[in-house]
Amino acid sequence: MPNQITTGEVKELRDMTGISVMQCKRALEEAEGDMKKALAILKKTSSDIALKKINREVKDGRVAIKTSGNKAVLISLHCETDFVARNEDFIKLLETLADKALKDGVEKMTIEAKDVIYPIIQKTGENIQLGVVCEIFGDVLGSYTHNNKIAVIVSLERGNAELGRDIAMHIAAMKPEYITDTEITADAKKTMLEVFKKEIANEDKPAEIKEKILLGKMATYFKEKTLLDQIFIKDGDMTVGQLLEKNNAKIKEVKIYSI
């Protein structure tokens, strides 16, 4: 005769896994009361459920940054809806993965991620996928997250963490495409040159005036797209480049991701 599954056993399994009471009860019944077997059954069920949902589009999610000493990690976790993105289990999952990436390294965390993601897929009923994960090292690190949807890490040469955070905040708000004008490619310049030529083609002005207008449009456009040339959001009297110069600092690396 099969073992009678007690409420206490079901509660113990639920406390360990966070999975629904009925799923825990069915797993214990299948395992004939053996807790280890029940855990293995639930793990397999989680994997099966995750594989069935793997092709469903993940359009929402959250990003997080964790920093310790001279290392920072940026991690994104994707789900199908904002409802799950605000779910406590999803938020805890992101924190767990970020902590593990910071402690054990991005590579190890990525390999082991599915073991903690699959049970949350089973609980929430949505596809959940690990997104971009990166790490950045530096003596001076500053970071900023906006509404858990945009994350930026800035590594500075000299300066301080507060300056790094201010620049990270600026990047999140202004979304520059380049850090310095040396990063602007010939193809990008050619494309915008053609766009602006069409804009002024029908203007009734001498050729030399048109040329000046064209060059002005090009300069303004790329200035607005280049971090060091952008007006600093917290001080309209200086550019980000001037802010760095004032603090005898230099940008070494930037990581940014948005959902």
Summary of the structure (lengths in Angstrom):
residues: 259
radius of gyration: 25.7
end to end distance: 53.5
largest distance: 99.0
contacts: 808
relative contact order: 0.12
helix: 54%
strand: 21%
